[in-house]
Amino acid sequence: MESRKKMDLLALASVPLIMTLGNSMLIPVLPIIEKQLKISSMQVSMIITVYSIFAIFLIPIAGYLSDRFGRKKVIIPSLILAGIGGAITGWASWQMDSPFWIILIGRAVQGIGSAGAMPVVLPCVGDMFEDEQEVTKGLGLIETANTFGKVLSPILGSFLASFIWFLPFWFIPILCLLSILLVLFLVKTPKSGSSDTKKQNIKDFIKNVKGTLHKNIRWLLAIFILGAIIMLVLFGMLFYLSTILEERYDIINTKKGFVMAIPLLALSIASYVAGKKIGKNKVVMKWCSFFGFLLLTCSFPILFFNTSIVMSIITLVIGGIGIGVALPSLDALITEGIEKEERGTITSIYSSMRFVGVAAGPPLYTLLMKWSDMAVFQMSLFVSAIGAIIVLKAIKPTDEAVKVKKAEV
């Protein structure tokens, strides 16, 4: 890989890293926010969910715009919006007596910004390289940055909140400014799509994308669902772990952040290794995805017999390895199989489905926790097993690779 491209990739990797920090570092802080604002656990989970809901609906629009006008022209304004959203939440928490609803508005603005930032990075990497193996390595680095952000986020969020509970909100615009500068000055991407694609009106473009989806619905829909499942389990279990550490074991502040980072570190290492090893072989990608979901599924029966803090961490480490193996494989399958003209739009739908899982995880697991711990473990096992079955039955790469058949319009 050229050193120039490595700098591009490192700058692009700052986007998922910072967007992940902007969301995930609030998870260990949610119990503190709940107490400070005197709200319910369901209300506090909305701080994560409202961010994701806005991202879900706007990500496909951002993907279309990035295909039509260019990746950087979408990423940079989106990072600016995300920073503004973070500033709104920080200001409201600092200056208002009852800031909950303004915090939600700020999180909505941040979600709108996130919709045009992180998901556009995946097709941007695909545009930068012609060789599929280089694309896979690049995607592995991006997914590693994403997962490293998850490792760092509980530590950073807990550390900042130990000084002032709303300090994590103020950290978001600072991080966004850093990413804006890196992308603006270091990333040089080729123009997205051909001139013919740019001349298409939106009606023809939508018709083209619908045709592409129709011709490849089986494996594309499978990957969309898998993305939602994996993030549902991940964010649901992180929310569960954050709650029990504080309420049952009195593990708070930075110590809590380090405990939560253990399974996320396993996830990050597995993601990095998988991204380097899967290469351009779509059959290997399928079986890595299957193995990842199988490992995630097999981790939960441990908690049926022992729910101690040690066994909970061990379970999440095993599950984190499974998620880390599956994520870069899914990213590579969907990104490398899409023509550049439609890459931003199709991968944005995939990113949108991942945000469905992020949005659903905390409130769903809040309800399950009110029922019982066993309900949390059984639900996690069930949806993970469904994911493994979907990989096995719906993703059938040929020797040449899973490749999107471009629709004729």
N, C-alpha and C positions, 0 to 999 in steps of 0.2 A: 504493500500500500504506500503511495507517495506521501512524503512528509507534509506536503501542502494539504492533501486530503485529510491527513490525520488532524491537522489544526482545524479544518472545517468540521470534522466529526466531533472533536472535543468541544467546539463552540456550540454545535447543535445539541450535544449531550447535556449542555447546561439547561436546556429548555425542559426536558422531562424531569431532570434533577430538581429544578426550582419549582416547577408546577407540582411535583410530588410533595416536596417540602411544604408548599403552600396549603396543601390539603391534609396530608398524613400527620404533620407535626401537631395538628389540633386534636387528634384522637386521644393521646394520653392526657390532654388538658381538659377534655370534655367534663369529667367529674368535677373539676375545679370551677369551670364555667357554670355548671349546673348549680353549684352551691352559691357562687357569687351573684348570679342573676335570679336565684330562687325560682327555678323552673323545673319541669319534670324531665325524666330521662328521655322520654319520647321527644319533647321539645328540643332538648340539647342535641339529639341525633339529627335534627333538621338542619343544623349548621353544616353537617357533611352532605346531607341529602339535597338541600336546595342548590348548592354549588353544582352537584352532579346533574340535577334535573335540567338546568339551563344548558349545561354542556351537551347533554344527550340530544336535544333538539337542534342545536346550532352547529354541532360538529359537521354534519353533512353539508351544510351551507358553506362552512369554511373550506371543506374539501373541494367543493365545486369552484369556489373563488380562487383557491390556490392552483387548480388545474387551468383556470382561464387567465389569471393575471400574474401568477408566479408565487412561489412559496414564501419568500422573504416579505413580500408586500402584504401577506396575511399574518405572518408570525409576529412581526415587530409591532403593528398596531394592537394586536391581541395581547402581547406582553404589557403594553402600556395600560390597556383596560384592566388586566389582572392586577397590576400595581395600584391602580385607582381603587379597585374593589377592596384590596387589603387596607388601603389608607382609610376608607370609609368605616370599615369594621373597627380599626384601631381608634379613630377619632370618636366614634359613638361610645365605645367601651370606656374611653378616658373621660369624656365630657358629659355623658348623659346618665341620669339616675336609673332609667329603664331602657336600656339600649337594645333589647333583644330583637325587635322588629327591624331596626336600622342595621343591626349586624346581619340579619338575613338578606336585606337589600344589598349590602356590601358583598356578601358571599355570592349573591346572584350575579352581580357585576363581575366578580372574580371568575365565576363559572363561565360567563360569556367570553371573557378573555382567554380562559383556558381552552375553550372550544376551538379557538383559532390558532393556538400555539402548539401544544404537545402533539395532537394527532397529525398535524401537517408535517411533523418531523419525519415520520415513517416514509411517506412517499418522497420526501426530499432526499433521504439517503438512497432510495431506489434510483432517483434521477442522477445521482453523483457518479455512479459506477455502471459500467457495461457488463463486467464479469459478475456472474451470479454469486460466486464464492466471496467476492469482495463485498457485495451487498449484504450477504449473510453475516459476515464479520462486522460490518458497520451496524447492522441491526442488533447484533449481540452487544455491541458497545452501548447503543442507545438504551436497550432494555436493562443493561447493567447499571447505567446511570439512573434509570428509573427505580430499580430495586435498591441501589445504594442510597437514593433519596429516602426510601422507606426505612433503611437501616438507621440513617442519621436522624430522621424526623422525630422519633420518640425521644431521643436523647436531647436534641436541640429544643424541641417544644417544651419538654419538662424542665430543662435548664432555664430557659427564658421565663417560663411561668413561675419559677421559684423566686424570681425577683419581683415581677409584677404580672398578674394573671393574664392581662391582655397584651403583653409584650410580643407574643408570637404573631399577633395580627399586624403589628407595626413592622415586623421583620420581612413581611411579604413584599411590600414595594421596594425595599432595599435589594432584595434578591432579584426582583424583576428588572430593575435598572441594570444590575450586573449582567444579566442574560441579554438584555437589549444591546448593550455595548459589544458583547462577544459576537453575537449574530451579525450585527451591523457591520463590524469591521473585519471579521474573519471568514464568514461563510460566503463562498462564491459558488452558486449553483447554476447549472445550465437552465435555459428557458424550458418551462414545462409545456410539453405538447408541441404540436406543429402549428403553423399558421392557419391551417385548415380548421384545427380544433378551436382556435381562438375566434374564428369567424362564425362558428356555430352559434345560433341563438340558443337561449336557454331551453326552449321547447324541444329542439332537436337533440340537445345534449342530454336532457332527461330521458328522451326516447331511446337514445343510444345506451345510456346506463341501465335503463329498465331491460333492454334487450340483452345486455351482458349478464345481468343478474338472472334473467330467465333461463339463459342457456347454461348457466353454471350454478343453478340454485342449490343443488344438493350439497356440494362441499363448501360453498360460500356460506350458506345458512348454518351449516354445522360449525364453522369457525366463529361466526357471529355469536352463536349460542354458547360455545365454549369460552369465549372471551367474557361473556356475562357471568357464567358459572364461576370461573376462577376468581374473578374480582369480588363476587358475592361472598364466597367462602373466606377469602383473604381479609376483606374489610369487616366482615361480620365477626370473625374470630379475633381480629385485633381489637374491635370494640369490646368483645367479651373479656379478653385478657386485661385490657385497660381497667375495666370495671371491677373485676375480682381482685386484681392486685391491690387496688386502693381500699375497697370495701371489706374484703375478707382477710387480707394479709398486711394491711397498713403499710404497703410499699408505695411511697409517694415521691414526688419531685424527680431529681436526676436519677436516683436509684431505680425508680420505676422505668424511666426511659431506657436505661441500660438493660434491664430485664427484658423489656419488649423488643429491644434490638437484637437479642440472641437469635430467635427464629428468622428474623428478617436478614441477618447476616448470612445464615445458611442459604436463604433464598437468593441473595445477591451473588454468592460464590457459585451456586449451581447455575444461575443464569449466565454468568460470565463464561464458565467452562462449556456449557451447552452451546452458547453462541459461537465459540471458537471451533467446536468439534463437529457440528452438524453439516458444515460445508454446503454444497448445493444439491445434495441428494434428497429428493422429496420423500422417498421411502423412509430414509433415516429420520426425517422430520416427523413423519406420521408416528413412527414407533417411539420416538422421544416424547411426543405429545401423549401417547397412550401410557407409556411408563410413568410420566409425570402425574397424570390423573390417577393411575392405579396406586402409586405411592401415597398420594394425597388421601385416597379412599381408605387405604390400609392403615393410615395413622390413627384414625378416630376410634376404632374398637379398643385401643389401649385405655381410653378414658371411660369405657363402660365398666371397668373393674377398679380403676384407681384414678381419683380426681385431685391428687395432691398437686402442689405447685410445681414440683420437680417433674412429675409425669405430664402435666399440662405443657410445660416448656419442651420436653422431649417430643411430645406429639406434634407440637407446632414446628419444631425443627425438621422432623421427618416430612411433614406436610409442606413446609417451606421449600425443601429440596425438590419435592415433586412439582410445585408451582414454578420454581426457578428453571427446571428442565423443560416444562411445557411452554412457557411464555415465549422465549425466543424462537421456538419451533413454529408456533402458531403465527408469530409476526412474519417469519420468513416465508411460510407457505402462502400467506395472503399477499404479501408485498411483491414477491418475485413472480407470482403468477398473473400479474395485472399489467396491461399495456400502460405506458406512461401517460397517454392522453386521459385515462380514467383512473389512474392510480390514486390521486388525492381523494376522489369521491368515494371509491370503493373502500379504501382503507379507513376513511373517515367514518363510514358506517360501522366498521369493525370497532373503531375506537369508541364510537357512540354506544355500542352494545356493552363494551367494557364499563362505561360509566353507568349503564343500567345496573350492573352488579354493585358498583360503588355506592350508588344511590339507595339501593334496596337493602344492602347489608346491615347497616346500623339499626334502622327501625325494625327490620324483621327479627334480628337477634335480640333487640330489646324486648319484643313480645315473647320470643322463645325463652328468654331468661326469666321472665315473670312466671312462666309455666314450670320449667325445671331445667337443670343443667343437661340432663339426658336428652331433652328435646333439642338443645343446641347441637349436641354431638350426633344425634340421629339424623337431623336435617343436613348437617355438613357431610356426613357419610353418604346420604342418599343422593344429593345433588352431584357430589364428586363421582359417585359410581355411574350416574347418568352420563356425565362427561366422558368417562372412559369408554362407555358403550357407544356414544356418538362418534368418538374418534375411530373406534374399531369398525363401525358399520358404514359411516358416511364419507370418510376420507379415504379415497382409493387412488393414490397416485400411480401413474404408469411409469415405465422405465424412463420416459422422456421428462416427466414431471407433471405435476398438476399445473395446468396452464389455462388461464381464462380465454375462452373463445370470444373474440370481439364481435359484437353484434353488428350486423349490417343495417344501415339506416338509409 
